[in-house]
Amino acid sequence: MTDEAYRFTGMYDECRQRVWAYVVSRAGRQIADEVVSETFAIAWRRLEDVPEPALPWLLGTARNVLRDTIRSEARREAVRAELRSWTEGDVADQVTERLGVLTALADLAEEDREILILVAWQGLSPRDAARVVGCSAAAFRVRLHRARKRLAQRMETVPPAPPRVRNLSEEWS
């Protein structure tokens, strides 16, 4: 066994239970094994960086791995919630409304589309969006107001999509 393997094995044997107990106390048994495994995988890859005593470093690493795991789960749950929200209500109405917005948006000038997309879809504040397009925040707010007005006007003129009615007699003929 190499010196590195010997050092890692000793560190693992000495600290695994305490790292596992720490993770269990913070997050429960369900994810403790995964977090501890990832913690020691990091320790193996960065063995030269692990100080003596190793336990504080391992606990800090476990804390970071746990934080990242919780963030990942939160992102997955947000996606699940978004998908659930899509299934609530009448999907056909939502699709029709979305098509109307996209059609009206496509009819706008490129500058208006960009401004609306930066704020609505990218979630930028007017100040940050102004940096993207290269103008002052005040000028951007004026442009955004005008773009919203033009979008609202286009939305009023976009004809609603006709309802799709199936003719069963033709389908069965």
MODELLER restraints for C-alpha pairs under 7 A, 6 or more apart:
rsr = mdl.restraints
at = mdl.atoms
rsr.add(forms.Gaussian(group=physical.xy_distance, feature=features.Distance(at['CA:8:A'], at['CA:44:A']), mean=6.84, stdev=0.5))
rsr.add(forms.Gaussian(group=physical.xy_distance, feature=features.Distance(at['CA:11:A'], at['CA:54:A']), mean=6.98, stdev=0.5))
rsr.add(forms.Gaussian(group=physical.xy_distance, feature=features.Distance(at['CA:15:A'], at['CA:55:A']), mean=6.17, stdev=0.5))
rsr.add(forms.Gaussian(group=physical.xy_distance, feature=features.Distance(at['CA:19:A'], at['CA:36:A']), mean=6.73, stdev=0.5))
rsr.add(forms.Gaussian(group=physical.xy_distance, feature=features.Distance(at['CA:19:A'], at['CA:59:A']), mean=6.01, stdev=0.5))
rsr.add(forms.Gaussian(group=physical.xy_distance, feature=features.Distance(at['CA:20:A'], at['CA:32:A']), mean=6.12, stdev=0.5))
rsr.add(forms.Gaussian(group=physical.xy_distance, feature=features.Distance(at['CA:20:A'], at['CA:36:A']), mean=5.99, stdev=0.5))
rsr.add(forms.Gaussian(group=physical.xy_distance, feature=features.Distance(at['CA:23:A'], at['CA:32:A']), mean=5.54, stdev=0.5))
rsr.add(forms.Gaussian(group=physical.xy_distance, feature=features.Distance(at['CA:24:A'], at['CA:32:A']), mean=5.62, stdev=0.5))
rsr.add(forms.Gaussian(group=physical.xy_distance, feature=features.Distance(at['CA:35:A'], at['CA:62:A']), mean=6.50, stdev=0.5))
rsr.add(forms.Gaussian(group=physical.xy_distance, feature=features.Distance(at['CA:35:A'], at['CA:65:A']), mean=6.22, stdev=0.5))
rsr.add(forms.Gaussian(group=physical.xy_distance, feature=features.Distance(at['CA:35:A'], at['CA:66:A']), mean=6.16, stdev=0.5))
rsr.add(forms.Gaussian(group=physical.xy_distance, feature=features.Distance(at['CA:36:A'], at['CA:62:A']), mean=6.65, stdev=0.5))
rsr.add(forms.Gaussian(group=physical.xy_distance, feature=features.Distance(at['CA:39:A'], at['CA:58:A']), mean=6.83, stdev=0.5))
rsr.add(forms.Gaussian(group=physical.xy_distance, feature=features.Distance(at['CA:39:A'], at['CA:61:A']), mean=6.02, stdev=0.5))
rsr.add(forms.Gaussian(group=physical.xy_distance, feature=features.Distance(at['CA:39:A'], at['CA:62:A']), mean=5.35, stdev=0.5))
rsr.add(forms.Gaussian(group=physical.xy_distance, feature=features.Distance(at['CA:39:A'], at['CA:65:A']), mean=6.77, stdev=0.5))
rsr.add(forms.Gaussian(group=physical.xy_distance, feature=features.Distance(at['CA:43:A'], at['CA:50:A']), mean=6.80, stdev=0.5))
rsr.add(forms.Gaussian(group=physical.xy_distance, feature=features.Distance(at['CA:50:A'], at['CA:57:A']), mean=6.64, stdev=0.5))
rsr.add(forms.Gaussian(group=physical.xy_distance, feature=features.Distance(at['CA:96:A'], at['CA:161:A']), mean=6.45, stdev=0.5))
rsr.add(forms.Gaussian(group=physical.xy_distance, feature=features.Distance(at['CA:100:A'], at['CA:155:A']), mean=6.79, stdev=0.5))
rsr.add(forms.Gaussian(group=physical.xy_distance, feature=features.Distance(at['CA:100:A'], at['CA:158:A']), mean=6.47, stdev=0.5))
rsr.add(forms.Gaussian(group=physical.xy_distance, feature=features.Distance(at['CA:100:A'], at['CA:160:A']), mean=6.91, stdev=0.5))
rsr.add(forms.Gaussian(group=physical.xy_distance, feature=features.Distance(at['CA:101:A'], at['CA:155:A']), mean=6.63, stdev=0.5))
rsr.add(forms.Gaussian(group=physical.xy_distance, feature=features.Distance(at['CA:104:A'], at['CA:151:A']), mean=6.35, stdev=0.5))
rsr.add(forms.Gaussian(group=physical.xy_distance, feature=features.Distance(at['CA:104:A'], at['CA:154:A']), mean=5.18, stdev=0.5))
rsr.add(forms.Gaussian(group=physical.xy_distance, feature=features.Distance(at['CA:104:A'], at['CA:155:A']), mean=5.56, stdev=0.5))
rsr.add(forms.Gaussian(group=physical.xy_distance, feature=features.Distance(at['CA:104:A'], at['CA:158:A']), mean=6.49, stdev=0.5))
rsr.add(forms.Gaussian(group=physical.xy_distance, feature=features.Distance(at['CA:105:A'], at['CA:113:A']), mean=6.31, stdev=0.5))
rsr.add(forms.Gaussian(group=physical.xy_distance, feature=features.Distance(at['CA:105:A'], at['CA:151:A']), mean=6.49, stdev=0.5))
rsr.add(forms.Gaussian(group=physical.xy_distance, feature=features.Distance(at['CA:112:A'], at['CA:147:A']), mean=5.06, stdev=0.5))
rsr.add(forms.Gaussian(group=physical.xy_distance, feature=features.Distance(at['CA:115:A'], at['CA:144:A']), mean=6.17, stdev=0.5))
rsr.add(forms.Gaussian(group=physical.xy_distance, feature=features.Distance(at['CA:116:A'], at['CA:144:A']), mean=6.74, stdev=0.5))
rsr.add(forms.Gaussian(group=physical.xy_distance, feature=features.Distance(at['CA:116:A'], at['CA:147:A']), mean=6.94, stdev=0.5))
rsr.add(forms.Gaussian(group=physical.xy_distance, feature=features.Distance(at['CA:118:A'], at['CA:124:A']), mean=5.88, stdev=0.5))
rsr.add(forms.Gaussian(group=physical.xy_distance, feature=features.Distance(at['CA:118:A'], at['CA:129:A']), mean=6.11, stdev=0.5))
rsr.add(forms.Gaussian(group=physical.xy_distance, feature=features.Distance(at['CA:119:A'], at['CA:125:A']), mean=6.36, stdev=0.5))
rsr.add(forms.Gaussian(group=physical.xy_distance, feature=features.Distance(at['CA:119:A'], at['CA:126:A']), mean=6.93, stdev=0.5))
rsr.add(forms.Gaussian(group=physical.xy_distance, feature=features.Distance(at['CA:119:A'], at['CA:129:A']), mean=6.90, stdev=0.5))
rsr.add(forms.Gaussian(group=physical.xy_distance, feature=features.Distance(at['CA:126:A'], at['CA:137:A']), mean=6.09, stdev=0.5))
rsr.add(forms.Gaussian(group=physical.xy_distance, feature=features.Distance(at['CA:126:A'], at['CA:140:A']), mean=6.50, stdev=0.5))
rsr.add(forms.Gaussian(group=physical.xy_distance, feature=features.Distance(at['CA:126:A'], at['CA:141:A']), mean=6.37, stdev=0.5))
rsr.add(forms.Gaussian(group=physical.xy_distance, feature=features.Distance(at['CA:127:A'], at['CA:137:A']), mean=4.84, stdev=0.5))
rsr.add(forms.Gaussian(group=physical.xy_distance, feature=features.Distance(at['CA:130:A'], at['CA:136:A']), mean=5.80, stdev=0.5))
rsr.add(forms.Gaussian(group=physical.xy_distance, feature=features.Distance(at['CA:130:A'], at['CA:137:A']), mean=5.27, stdev=0.5))
rsr.add(forms.Gaussian(group=physical.xy_distance, feature=features.Distance(at['CA:130:A'], at['CA:140:A']), mean=5.45, stdev=0.5))
